Amino acid sequence: VVQALKRNAQDYLVKGYVQVYPNLLWRAIRYALERKRAHEEVRAAHAATKRLLESLPSILIGVSRAGLITHWNAVAEKTFGLRADDVVGKPLADCPVPWERSRVQEALAGCGSTQPARVDDVCFTRPDGRSGYLGVTIVPMSDAHDELLVFGADITERKQAELERAKLQEQLGHAHKMEMIGQFAGGIAHDFHNFLQ
């Protein structure tokens, strides 16, 4: 029996007991079927969760409380140019992720057990060398694994639009100043012309 259980046997029947307890065989078969169904359901749920996580359009990085990377999705691979095989299992602090490491590490350290943390305008460098900005949200998971999920969204276009808007506002303010100076100079020229006449 011990050897059979060590080889992953789920149950066993003793000869002779089946004749004495006729429902014993049926119960063992029913338990085996229920275990198999439960195992299939867990496997299907795991596969569905994996598909859901992979389909997210955002960067998703799983980090243990010890600081080790547990998950690295395809968007993170594409954004940072680092493969999951190269970073999973390694400390996030030591990985060559091309972003403002100190700001992200500070947010990870300050993230409580229930409250998410947010870091805006995190500068990062793309694999092609261009720089950009990320909006990073860190969400603590309150399960047995005690992990942190780091979500990141590329907000470079929004940041560039904000900078362009600020630049246009500055140019508009400068144009208003020049218009007022022009009106003032025109008024002085008109008064001077009247004085000369």
Z-matrix of the N, CA and C atoms (Angstrom, degrees):
N
C 1 1.448
C 2 1.527 1 110.15
N 3 1.330 2 116.39 1 -45.06
C 4 1.464 3 120.41 2 -179.02
C 5 1.524 4 110.08 3 -62.15
N 6 1.314 5 117.17 4 -43.64
C 7 1.472 6 120.08 5 179.16
C 8 1.522 7 111.03 6 -63.85
N 9 1.326 8 117.55 7 -40.27
C 10 1.468 9 120.97 8 179.26
C 11 1.524 10 110.36 9 -64.27
N 12 1.331 11 117.68 10 -41.92
C 13 1.472 12 120.75 11 178.90
C 14 1.514 13 111.58 12 -67.77
N 15 1.352 14 116.93 13 -34.74
C 16 1.462 15 119.85 14 176.69
C 17 1.514 16 111.46 15 -65.85
N 18 1.328 17 116.08 16 -27.07
C 19 1.470 18 121.08 17 178.52
C 20 1.528 19 111.32 18 -90.93
N 21 1.326 20 116.91 19 22.41
C 22 1.471 21 124.88 20 175.06
C 23 1.521 22 114.14 21 72.56
N 24 1.325 23 118.61 22 26.21
C 25 1.466 24 120.02 23 171.99
C 26 1.524 25 107.86 24 -67.31
N 27 1.305 26 117.25 25 138.92
C 28 1.454 27 121.30 26 -177.95
C 29 1.537 28 111.96 27 -87.75
N 30 1.314 29 116.55 28 -28.59
C 31 1.465 30 120.07 29 -176.17
C 32 1.531 31 108.29 30 -158.89
N 33 1.311 32 116.81 31 171.33
C 34 1.458 33 121.02 32 176.12
C 35 1.532 34 108.74 33 -150.80
N 36 1.312 35 114.85 34 157.34
C 37 1.463 36 122.09 35 176.37
C 38 1.524 37 108.56 36 -124.74
N 39 1.317 38 115.91 37 142.17
C 40 1.460 39 121.30 38 178.48
C 41 1.531 40 107.61 39 -97.62
N 42 1.332 41 116.39 40 130.70
C 43 1.464 42 119.93 41 178.57
C 44 1.520 43 109.41 42 -58.02
N 45 1.264 44 114.85 43 143.29
C 46 1.463 45 119.92 44 179.26
C 47 1.514 46 111.86 45 95.30
N 48 1.337 47 116.94 46 -36.99
C 49 1.458 48 119.58 47 178.69
C 50 1.522 49 111.32 48 -70.66
N 51 1.341 50 117.23 49 -28.25
C 52 1.456 51 120.85 50 -179.67
C 53 1.522 52 110.01 51 -64.68
N 54 1.346 53 117.37 52 -36.29
C 55 1.461 54 119.29 53 178.02
C 56 1.529 55 110.65 54 -71.86
N 57 1.339 56 116.30 55 -37.02
C 58 1.464 57 119.95 56 -178.70
C 59 1.524 58 110.34 57 -74.39
N 60 1.333 59 116.02 58 -41.70
C 61 1.469 60 121.25 59 -179.87
C 62 1.531 61 108.11 60 -115.83
N 63 1.326 62 118.32 61 90.30
C 64 1.464 63 120.52 62 -173.93
C 65 1.526 64 113.84 63 -64.70
N 66 1.318 65 119.25 64 -24.15
C 67 1.470 66 121.43 65 -179.68
C 68 1.528 67 112.65 66 -82.54
N 69 1.306 68 116.79 67 -7.14
C 70 1.459 69 121.41 68 -176.98
C 71 1.528 70 111.91 69 -62.12
N 72 1.316 71 117.99 70 -44.55
C 73 1.461 72 121.70 71 179.21
C 74 1.526 73 110.53 72 -64.93
N 75 1.331 74 115.34 73 -45.36
C 76 1.474 75 119.23 74 179.37
C 77 1.534 76 110.60 75 -61.17
N 78 1.345 77 116.37 76 -42.89
C 79 1.465 78 119.79 77 179.70
C 80 1.524 79 110.94 78 -64.04
N 81 1.307 80 118.67 79 -40.50
C 82 1.476 81 121.73 80 178.77
C 83 1.520 82 110.38 81 -64.02
N 84 1.336 83 117.19 82 -41.08
C 85 1.471 84 120.22 83 178.17
C 86 1.524 85 110.41 84 -66.04
N 87 1.328 86 116.77 85 -43.81
C 88 1.468 87 120.44 86 179.72
C 89 1.533 88 111.03 87 -61.33
N 90 1.339 89 117.71 88 -44.54
C 91 1.468 90 120.89 89 177.85
C 92 1.525 91 111.18 90 -61.95
N 93 1.341 92 116.41 91 -40.53
C 94 1.467 93 119.89 92 178.73
C 95 1.522 94 110.97 93 -63.18
N 96 1.345 95 116.61 94 -42.15
C 97 1.473 96 120.28 95 178.17
C 98 1.528 97 111.36 96 -65.08
N 99 1.344 98 116.38 97 -40.65
C 100 1.469 99 120.22 98 178.76
C 101 1.526 100 111.24 99 -65.39
N 102 1.333 101 116.63 100 -41.36
C 103 1.466 102 120.04 101 177.33
C 104 1.524 103 110.78 102 -62.31
N 105 1.328 104 116.05 103 -42.65
C 106 1.467 105 119.85 104 179.79
C 107 1.527 106 110.65 105 -64.32
N 108 1.340 107 117.01 106 -43.36
C 109 1.466 108 120.66 107 178.94
C 110 1.528 109 110.59 108 -62.91
N 111 1.332 110 117.16 109 -44.41
C 112 1.463 111 121.05 110 178.78
C 113 1.522 112 110.76 111 -62.48
N 114 1.321 113 116.39 112 -41.10
C 115 1.468 114 120.83 113 178.51
C 116 1.525 115 110.60 114 -62.97
N 117 1.323 116 117.53 115 -42.95
C 118 1.477 117 121.62 116 178.42
C 119 1.524 118 110.88 117 -64.22
N 120 1.339 119 117.00 118 -40.02
C 121 1.463 120 120.66 119 178.52
C 122 1.526 121 110.87 120 -63.67
N 123 1.324 122 116.82 121 -42.24
C 124 1.468 123 120.56 122 178.46
C 125 1.519 124 110.06 123 -64.28
N 126 1.337 125 116.84 124 -42.43
C 127 1.456 126 120.66 125 178.82
C 128 1.531 127 111.10 126 -63.76
N 129 1.341 128 117.10 127 -41.57
C 130 1.467 129 120.90 128 178.79
C 131 1.527 130 110.96 129 -66.34
N 132 1.334 131 116.57 130 -41.05
C 133 1.470 132 119.83 131 178.38
C 134 1.520 133 110.59 132 -64.77
N 135 1.326 134 116.52 133 -39.42
C 136 1.459 135 120.73 134 178.16
C 137 1.530 136 110.86 135 -64.13
N 138 1.336 137 116.26 136 -43.60
C 139 1.470 138 120.51 137 178.49
C 140 1.525 139 111.08 138 -64.19
N 141 1.346 140 117.28 139 -40.72
C 142 1.469 141 120.75 140 178.56
C 143 1.521 142 110.88 141 -64.78
N 144 1.327 143 116.92 142 -40.79
C 145 1.465 144 120.46 143 178.34
C 146 1.521 145 110.43 144 -64.47
N 147 1.329 146 116.25 145 -41.63
C 148 1.461 147 119.97 146 178.99
C 149 1.528 148 110.82 147 -63.17
N 150 1.347 149 117.04 148 -43.35
C 151 1.467 150 120.38 149 177.84
C 152 1.524 151 110.70 150 -62.47
N 153 1.330 152 116.77 151 -41.24
C 154 1.466 153 120.99 152 179.38
C 155 1.524 154 110.72 153 -62.80
N 156 1.323 155 117.26 154 -46.14
C 157 1.456 156 120.67 155 -179.65
C 158 1.520 157 111.63 156 -64.65
N 159 1.327 158 116.95 157 -37.93
C 160 1.462 159 120.16 158 179.85
C 161 1.524 160 112.33 159 -72.71
N 162 1.330 161 117.52 160 -23.91
C 163 1.462 162 119.82 161 -178.53
C 164 1.525 163 113.01 162 -86.16
N 165 1.326 164 117.87 163 -6.17
C 166 1.469 165 120.14 164 179.04
C 167 1.528 166 110.08 165 -62.73
N 168 1.335 167 117.18 166 135.53
C 169 1.465 168 118.99 167 178.95
C 170 1.528 169 113.14 168 -81.48
N 171 1.317 170 117.26 169 4.83
C 172 1.462 171 122.34 170 -178.11
C 173 1.520 172 110.50 171 -108.74
N 174 1.311 173 113.89 172 162.74
C 175 1.462 174 120.39 173 171.84
C 176 1.521 175 107.18 174 -67.72
N 177 1.320 176 117.02 175 134.31
C 178 1.460 177 121.25 176 176.84
C 179 1.525 178 108.03 177 -135.07
N 180 1.330 179 113.84 178 117.69
C 181 1.463 180 120.57 179 179.74
C 182 1.527 181 107.15 180 -125.87
N 183 1.321 182 116.69 181 125.11
C 184 1.459 183 121.19 182 174.50
C 185 1.521 184 109.11 183 -92.99
N 186 1.329 185 115.86 184 133.35
C 187 1.467 186 120.74 185 -178.89
C 188 1.527 187 108.37 186 -132.84
N 189 1.326 188 116.34 187 128.28
C 190 1.461 189 120.02 188 176.48
C 191 1.528 190 108.87 189 -73.74
N 192 1.319 191 115.92 190 163.83
C 193 1.475 192 119.66 191 178.36
C 194 1.530 193 110.99 192 -63.39
N 195 1.327 194 116.48 193 -21.02
C 196 1.464 195 120.38 194 176.62
C 197 1.526 196 111.41 195 -79.59
N 198 1.344 197 116.94 196 -6.41
C 199 1.455 198 120.82 197 177.23
C 200 1.522 199 114.81 198 94.65
N 201 1.334 200 117.67 199 6.63
C 202 1.461 201 121.18 200 179.88
C 203 1.531 202 110.80 201 -87.35
N 204 1.309 203 116.79 202 140.72
C 205 1.464 204 121.82 203 178.01
C 206 1.521 205 108.45 204 -75.85
N 207 1.346 206 115.85 205 125.26
C 208 1.463 207 120.83 206 -179.89
C 209 1.521 208 111.86 207 -108.83
N 210 1.319 209 117.52 208 -21.09
C 211 1.476 210 121.19 209 -179.46
C 212 1.524 211 108.65 210 -147.66
N 213 1.322 212 115.41 211 143.50
C 214 1.473 213 122.09 212 -178.95
C 215 1.516 214 106.09 213 -148.28
N 216 1.352 215 117.85 214 104.79
C 217 1.470 216 118.40 215 -173.21
C 218 1.524 217 112.44 216 -82.72
N 219 1.337 218 114.82 217 176.03
C 220 1.467 219 121.62 218 -175.43
C 221 1.527 220 112.02 219 -64.74
N 222 1.327 221 117.35 220 -31.91
C 223 1.475 222 119.82 221 178.92
C 224 1.527 223 109.87 222 -67.52
N 225 1.324 224 117.28 223 -38.18
C 226 1.472 225 120.79 224 176.31
C 227 1.525 226 109.79 225 -64.80
N 228 1.346 227 116.84 226 -40.09
C 229 1.465 228 120.22 227 177.34
C 230 1.521 229 110.47 228 -59.10
N 231 1.324 230 116.26 229 -47.30
C 232 1.466 231 121.11 230 -177.21
C 233 1.532 232 111.40 231 -68.49
N 234 1.322 233 116.95 232 -41.11
C 235 1.470 234 121.12 233 -176.26
C 236 1.520 235 111.80 234 -68.83
N 237 1.333 236 116.95 235 -43.69
C 238 1.465 237 120.44 236 -174.34
C 239 1.522 238 113.67 237 -100.61
N 240 1.323 239 117.29 238 -12.79
C 241 1.463 240 119.79 239 -178.86
C 242 1.513 241 113.26 240 73.10
N 243 1.326 242 117.72 241 24.06
C 244 1.466 243 122.75 242 178.47
C 245 1.524 244 108.80 243 -117.96
N 246 1.328 245 116.70 244 128.66
C 247 1.464 246 120.57 245 179.89
C 248 1.522 247 111.08 246 -76.88
N 249 1.323 248 116.05 247 149.59
C 250 1.463 249 121.53 248 179.53
C 251 1.529 250 110.92 249 -59.40
N 252 1.326 251 117.14 250 -39.48
C 253 1.475 252 120.59 251 -179.39
C 254 1.526 253 112.09 252 -60.81
N 255 1.331 254 116.77 253 -27.23
C 256 1.457 255 120.84 254 -177.11
C 257 1.527 256 113.23 255 -84.52
N 258 1.347 257 117.48 256 -18.80
C 259 1.464 258 119.11 257 -173.64
C 260 1.524 259 114.52 258 -118.02
N 261 1.338 260 118.86 259 -27.76
C 262 1.468 261 120.53 260 -178.03
C 263 1.524 262 109.47 261 -63.99
N 264 1.333 263 114.53 262 131.81
C 265 1.463 264 121.32 263 -178.54
C 266 1.508 265 113.82 264 93.56
N 267 1.334 266 117.07 265 -7.44
C 268 1.464 267 120.86 266 179.98
C 269 1.533 268 110.06 267 -103.22
N 270 1.322 269 117.76 268 157.30
C 271 1.466 270 120.03 269 177.44
C 272 1.535 271 110.71 270 -66.17
N 273 1.325 272 116.37 271 135.02
C 274 1.455 273 121.01 272 179.09
C 275 1.530 274 110.72 273 -61.72
N 276 1.334 275 116.52 274 -35.86
C 277 1.466 276 120.30 275 -178.62
C 278 1.527 277 112.19 276 -63.68
N 279 1.346 278 117.87 277 -27.12
C 280 1.462 279 120.96 278 -177.65
C 281 1.525 280 113.40 279 -96.34
N 282 1.335 281 117.61 280 -9.14
C 283 1.469 282 120.22 281 -177.76
C 284 1.524 283 110.08 282 -76.46
N 285 1.325 284 116.32 283 143.65
C 286 1.469 285 119.44 284 -178.19
C 287 1.525 286 113.23 285 -80.11
N 288 1.328 287 116.63 286 50.28
C 289 1.464 288 120.36 287 177.13
C 290 1.524 289 107.28 288 -71.91
N 291 1.327 290 117.95 289 122.92
C 292 1.470 291 120.03 290 -174.65
C 293 1.528 292 112.82 291 -81.33
N 294 1.330 293 116.85 292 67.49
C 295 1.462 294 121.84 293 177.11
C 296 1.514 295 109.19 294 -138.99
N 297 1.325 296 116.73 295 176.66
C 298 1.465 297 120.83 296 178.76
C 299 1.525 298 107.98 297 -71.40
N 300 1.304 299 115.04 298 88.21
C 301 1.462 300 122.48 299 -173.24
C 302 1.529 301 112.09 300 -59.06
N 303 1.315 302 117.48 301 -41.65
C 304 1.474 303 120.01 302 -174.91
C 305 1.527 304 111.40 303 -63.54
N 306 1.329 305 117.51 304 -40.48
C 307 1.473 306 120.14 305 -179.88
C 308 1.523 307 111.28 306 -67.14
N 309 1.330 308 117.30 307 -40.76
C 310 1.460 309 120.86 308 -179.87
C 311 1.528 310 110.12 309 -69.04
N 312 1.329 311 117.73 310 -43.84
C 313 1.466 312 121.28 311 179.37
C 314 1.531 313 110.70 312 -62.54
N 315 1.318 314 116.81 313 -39.16
C 316 1.470 315 120.73 314 178.42
C 317 1.522 316 110.55 315 -63.24
N 318 1.334 317 116.89 316 -41.76
C 319 1.469 318 120.83 317 178.34
C 320 1.526 319 110.93 318 -67.14
N 321 1.334 320 117.37 319 -39.02
C 322 1.469 321 120.54 320 177.23
C 323 1.523 322 110.75 321 -62.91
N 324 1.318 323 116.75 322 -43.84
C 325 1.466 324 120.74 323 -179.37
C 326 1.521 325 111.36 324 -67.11
N 327 1.326 326 117.11 325 -33.85
C 328 1.456 327 120.96 326 -177.92
C 329 1.514 328 114.58 327 -87.37
N 330 1.321 329 117.27 328 -4.30
C 331 1.465 330 120.87 329 -178.13
C 332 1.524 331 109.00 330 -73.26
N 333 1.315 332 116.11 331 123.89
C 334 1.458 333 120.79 332 179.74
C 335 1.515 334 111.94 333 -76.89
N 336 1.316 335 115.46 334 -171.65
C 337 1.462 336 119.59 335 -178.12
C 338 1.519 337 112.51 336 -82.61
N 339 1.338 338 117.99 337 -15.77
C 340 1.469 339 119.95 338 -179.41
C 341 1.521 340 113.17 339 -128.83
N 342 1.321 341 118.03 340 -25.65
C 343 1.459 342 121.04 341 -175.18
C 344 1.518 343 111.86 342 -93.04
N 345 1.337 344 117.15 343 127.51
C 346 1.465 345 118.99 344 175.07
C 347 1.522 346 110.95 345 -71.25
N 348 1.301 347 116.28 346 159.13
C 349 1.465 348 122.26 347 177.12
C 350 1.525 349 107.91 348 -120.52
N 351 1.329 350 116.50 349 149.20
C 352 1.464 351 121.05 350 -178.27
C 353 1.522 352 109.05 351 -131.34
N 354 1.337 353 115.54 352 137.75
C 355 1.453 354 121.98 353 176.80
C 356 1.528 355 106.54 354 -130.02
N 357 1.312 356 116.79 355 117.71
C 358 1.463 357 121.47 356 -179.66
C 359 1.520 358 111.24 357 -96.24
N 360 1.313 359 115.07 358 155.25
C 361 1.467 360 123.14 359 173.24
C 362 1.529 361 113.03 360 55.28
N 363 1.316 362 116.01 361 49.41
C 364 1.470 363 121.23 362 175.26
C 365 1.528 364 107.15 363 -82.51
N 366 1.312 365 116.29 364 117.67
C 367 1.468 366 120.35 365 179.30
C 368 1.530 367 109.71 366 -71.71
N 369 1.339 368 116.25 367 140.41
C 370 1.453 369 121.01 368 175.48
C 371 1.519 370 108.99 369 -145.76
N 372 1.320 371 115.47 370 164.48
C 373 1.458 372 121.46 371 179.75
C 374 1.521 373 108.85 372 -117.37
N 375 1.321 374 115.76 373 128.55
C 376 1.463 375 121.02 374 178.04
C 377 1.528 376 110.26 375 -75.73
N 378 1.340 377 116.28 376 163.97
C 379 1.478 378 118.76 377 179.16
C 380 1.527 379 113.23 378 -59.82
N 381 1.353 380 117.65 379 -26.41
C 382 1.468 381 119.61 380 179.66
C 383 1.529 382 112.63 381 -85.02
N 384 1.351 383 117.15 382 2.29
C 385 1.455 384 121.07 383 176.68
C 386 1.512 385 115.16 384 97.11
N 387 1.341 386 117.68 385 -11.85
C 388 1.463 387 119.93 386 179.17
C 389 1.523 388 109.40 387 -75.78
N 390 1.325 389 115.70 388 146.55
C 391 1.461 390 119.31 389 179.14
C 392 1.518 391 109.93 390 -95.66
N 393 1.317 392 115.13 391 159.38
C 394 1.451 393 120.95 392 179.59
C 395 1.517 394 110.03 393 -156.12
N 396 1.331 395 114.80 394 -172.81
C 397 1.468 396 121.30 395 -178.73
C 398 1.518 397 109.51 396 -129.41
N 399 1.334 398 115.36 397 143.43
C 400 1.456 399 122.34 398 176.47
C 401 1.513 400 109.92 399 -119.55
N 402 1.321 401 115.08 400 146.76
C 403 1.452 402 121.87 401 165.67
C 404 1.520 403 105.95 402 -102.81
N 405 1.325 404 118.14 403 120.33
C 406 1.460 405 122.07 404 -173.48
C 407 1.523 406 109.57 405 -114.72
N 408 1.337 407 115.36 406 130.89
C 409 1.460 408 121.77 407 175.16
C 410 1.521 409 107.75 408 -122.87
N 411 1.336 410 116.10 409 131.67
C 412 1.464 411 121.84 410 -179.72
C 413 1.523 412 107.45 411 -112.81
N 414 1.328 413 115.58 412 121.38
C 415 1.461 414 121.43 413 -176.43
C 416 1.527 415 108.87 414 -116.73
N 417 1.345 416 117.89 415 122.21
C 418 1.468 417 119.42 416 176.79
C 419 1.523 418 110.67 417 -77.62
N 420 1.320 419 116.29 418 139.18
C 421 1.462 420 121.93 419 177.14
C 422 1.521 421 107.69 420 -99.43
N 423 1.314 422 116.37 421 129.45
C 424 1.469 423 119.81 422 -177.72
C 425 1.527 424 110.19 423 -101.82
N 426 1.312 425 115.46 424 54.52
C 427 1.459 426 119.44 425 176.08
C 428 1.521 427 109.16 426 -117.03
N 429 1.296 428 115.65 427 -171.08
C 430 1.467 429 119.60 428 -176.36
C 431 1.523 430 112.50 429 -65.26
N 432 1.335 431 117.23 430 -25.45
C 433 1.463 432 120.01 431 -177.79
C 434 1.527 433 112.31 432 -78.67
N 435 1.331 434 117.33 433 -22.16
C 436 1.460 435 122.03 434 178.39
C 437 1.528 436 111.06 435 52.71
N 438 1.330 437 115.68 436 57.56
C 439 1.454 438 121.99 437 -178.62
C 440 1.521 439 111.06 438 -104.58
N 441 1.314 440 114.35 439 165.61
C 442 1.453 441 122.29 440 170.94
C 443 1.525 442 107.26 441 -115.09
N 444 1.320 443 116.56 442 137.13
C 445 1.457 444 121.08 443 174.89
C 446 1.516 445 107.95 444 -104.97
N 447 1.313 446 116.34 445 127.01
C 448 1.463 447 122.39 446 179.22
C 449 1.528 448 107.21 447 -106.21
N 450 1.343 449 115.42 448 111.15
C 451 1.460 450 121.30 449 176.82
C 452 1.522 451 107.85 450 -100.20
N 453 1.305 452 116.36 451 137.73
C 454 1.464 453 120.42 452 178.36
C 455 1.508 454 110.65 453 -135.32
N 456 1.321 455 115.65 454 139.13
C 457 1.465 456 120.99 455 176.86
C 458 1.524 457 108.29 456 -126.52
N 459 1.312 458 115.42 457 136.11
C 460 1.464 459 121.06 458 178.64
C 461 1.530 460 108.09 459 -74.53
N 462 1.332 461 116.52 460 111.29
C 463 1.470 462 121.53 461 -178.21
C 464 1.522 463 110.66 462 -110.58
N 465 1.323 464 116.43 463 24.51
C 466 1.464 465 120.99 464 -176.72
C 467 1.524 466 111.45 465 -60.04
N 468 1.337 467 117.39 466 -46.14
C 469 1.471 468 120.25 467 -178.76
C 470 1.516 469 111.17 468 -62.42
N 471 1.338 470 116.74 469 -42.06
C 472 1.463 471 119.91 470 178.62
C 473 1.524 472 110.81 471 -64.02
N 474 1.332 473 116.12 472 -43.17
C 475 1.470 474 120.71 473 179.99
C 476 1.525 475 110.27 474 -63.80
N 477 1.349 476 116.66 475 -42.15
C 478 1.459 477 119.64 476 178.36
C 479 1.523 478 110.99 477 -64.59
N 480 1.339 479 117.42 478 -37.50
C 481 1.465 480 121.01 479 177.38
C 482 1.534 481 110.42 480 -65.08
N 483 1.336 482 116.70 481 -39.86
C 484 1.471 483 120.07 482 177.47
C 485 1.528 484 110.84 483 -63.93
N 486 1.341 485 116.01 484 -43.36
C 487 1.468 486 119.52 485 179.35
C 488 1.528 487 110.85 486 -64.86
N 489 1.340 488 116.56 487 -40.03
C 490 1.465 489 120.77 488 178.46
C 491 1.528 490 110.70 489 -65.20
N 492 1.328 491 116.13 490 -40.49
C 493 1.468 492 119.81 491 177.82
C 494 1.528 493 110.74 492 -63.76
N 495 1.338 494 117.55 493 -42.24
C 496 1.463 495 121.08 494 178.37
C 497 1.531 496 110.23 495 -63.16
N 498 1.328 497 116.30 496 -39.91
C 499 1.469 498 120.54 497 178.76
C 500 1.532 499 110.48 498 -64.79
N 501 1.340 500 116.15 499 -42.91
C 502 1.469 501 119.73 500 178.40
C 503 1.530 502 111.32 501 -65.74
N 504 1.338 503 116.98 502 -37.39
C 505 1.469 504 120.70 503 176.37
C 506 1.523 505 110.40 504 -61.50
N 507 1.332 506 115.34 505 -42.37
C 508 1.464 507 119.89 506 179.07
C 509 1.530 508 110.51 507 -63.99
N 510 1.339 509 116.76 508 -43.39
C 511 1.465 510 120.54 509 178.16
C 512 1.520 511 111.33 510 -63.84
N 513 1.328 512 117.43 511 -38.78
C 514 1.463 513 121.24 512 178.17
C 515 1.527 514 110.29 513 -64.99
N 516 1.334 515 116.21 514 -42.85
C 517 1.468 516 119.37 515 177.33
C 518 1.518 517 111.37 516 -61.87
N 519 1.336 518 116.52 517 -40.84
C 520 1.462 519 120.72 518 177.53
C 521 1.531 520 110.74 519 -63.80
N 522 1.332 521 116.67 520 -41.38
C 523 1.473 522 120.57 521 178.63
C 524 1.520 523 110.75 522 -63.62
N 525 1.338 524 117.78 523 -39.35
C 526 1.473 525 120.95 524 177.21
C 527 1.523 526 110.86 525 -63.54
N 528 1.332 527 116.58 526 -41.28
C 529 1.467 528 120.05 527 178.20
C 530 1.527 529 110.43 528 -61.89
N 531 1.348 530 115.65 529 -46.02
C 532 1.464 531 119.43 530 -179.58
C 533 1.529 532 111.04 531 -62.85
N 534 1.335 533 116.86 532 -38.04
C 535 1.472 534 120.36 533 178.35
C 536 1.528 535 110.65 534 -64.28
N 537 1.334 536 115.87 535 -42.08
C 538 1.476 537 119.07 536 179.00
C 539 1.519 538 110.75 537 -66.09
N 540 1.339 539 117.48 538 -40.10
C 541 1.471 540 120.54 539 177.82
C 542 1.519 541 109.78 540 -63.49
N 543 1.351 542 115.83 541 -41.16
C 544 1.471 543 119.74 542 178.28
C 545 1.513 544 111.64 543 -62.14
N 546 1.339 545 117.97 544 -43.55
C 547 1.468 546 121.27 545 178.37
C 548 1.530 547 110.76 546 -64.25
N 549 1.339 548 116.07 547 -41.16
C 550 1.456 549 120.24 548 179.15
C 551 1.532 550 110.98 549 -63.98
N 552 1.345 551 115.81 550 -45.01
C 553 1.471 552 119.98 551 179.13
C 554 1.528 553 110.45 552 -64.36
N 555 1.349 554 116.74 553 -39.26
C 556 1.469 555 120.01 554 177.46
C 557 1.522 556 111.32 555 -62.60
N 558 1.336 557 116.58 556 -40.46
C 559 1.467 558 120.58 557 178.29
C 560 1.516 559 111.56 558 -64.81
N 561 1.332 560 117.95 559 -41.52
C 562 1.466 561 121.53 560 178.61
C 563 1.526 562 109.93 561 -65.91
N 564 1.340 563 115.84 562 -42.99
C 565 1.474 564 119.29 563 178.95
C 566 1.519 565 110.36 564 -61.51
N 567 1.336 566 117.87 565 -39.97
C 568 1.470 567 121.64 566 179.72
C 569 1.526 568 110.24 567 -65.43
N 570 1.369 569 115.81 568 -44.40
C 571 1.478 570 118.97 569 178.88
C 572 1.508 571 110.57 570 -65.49
N 573 1.330 572 119.43 571 -40.13
C 574 1.451 573 122.71 572 178.32
C 575 1.523 574 110.99 573 -63.71
N 576 1.334 575 115.95 574 -41.53
C 577 1.469 576 120.03 575 177.42
C 578 1.522 577 110.38 576 -62.27
N 579 1.303 578 118.34 577 -42.83
C 580 1.481 579 121.18 578 177.47
C 581 1.522 580 110.85 579 -63.23
N 582 1.343 581 116.02 580 -39.98
C 583 1.463 582 119.80 581 179.68
C 584 1.521 583 111.22 582 -63.12
N 585 1.377 584 115.68 583 -41.02
C 586 1.463 585 119.20 584 179.95
C 587 1.533 586 111.30 585 -65.79
N 588 1.320 587 117.57 586 -36.08
C 589 1.453 588 119.69 587 -179.88
C 590 1.509 589 108.34 588 -70.50
